[in-house]
Amino acid sequence: MFETLGERIAYIQKKAGGAKLLQDAAGISQSTLSRLINNRTSPTVEVLVSLARCGGVSLSWAATGEGAPEGDTPSGYVAIQPLDRDQRPSVLLDAKLLEQHGVKPEQCALITATDDAMQGTINAGHDVLVNLARKRGDGIFAVNLQGSVVIRRLQFLPNGDIKVISDNSTFDDYTLSPDEQQHLEIIGRRVWHGGF
């Protein structure tokens, strides 16, 4: 099944929702797409990357046919969509990890920590699995602060204020009043994090 590159591209086209979407994503014509599907030409690396991304499949599978296409996950694993879905593919996580934390795959997203504010707990470059359904309760959250997605510790105070805390002492903590919270979007609470 899907032994040829053309067969895999045809699968990608179906998964992407049609030829037009795939052509637009890869910047190719209908005739070029047809030649690719019929194995009469080979795509450039850039075109193959665009096709794989548009179809939501792994680039490795698209190129070689080895492994499983994205979404066809191995038993015992779940595919979690990164929040920056245009930048990288889904990540496979052990389903037991989510079970241990009482979280469903559809409630999760993966976010990469982008700064050192939580250094010592979560370092820049670490992947953070967040529960999109949890937006309250003291803990570590992914938040959108005026257009920047960051990881911060939040403390919900009795008067309605939210204290935004950084574990790195070189960053200042601050408190947002209910009026100031319009600049804060709570994305979800940290379930797990990992990285080097």
Secondary structure, DSSP 8 states (H G I E B T S, - for coil): ---SHHHHHHHHHHHHTSHHHHHHHHT--HHHHHHHHTTSS---HHHHHHHHHHHT--HHHHHH--S--TTS--TTEEEE-BTTTTTS--EEEEHHHHHHTT--GGGEEEEE--SSTTTTTS-TT-EEEEETT---SSEEEEEEETTEEEEEEEEE-TTS-EEEE-SSTTS--EEE-TTGGGGEEEEEEEEEEE--
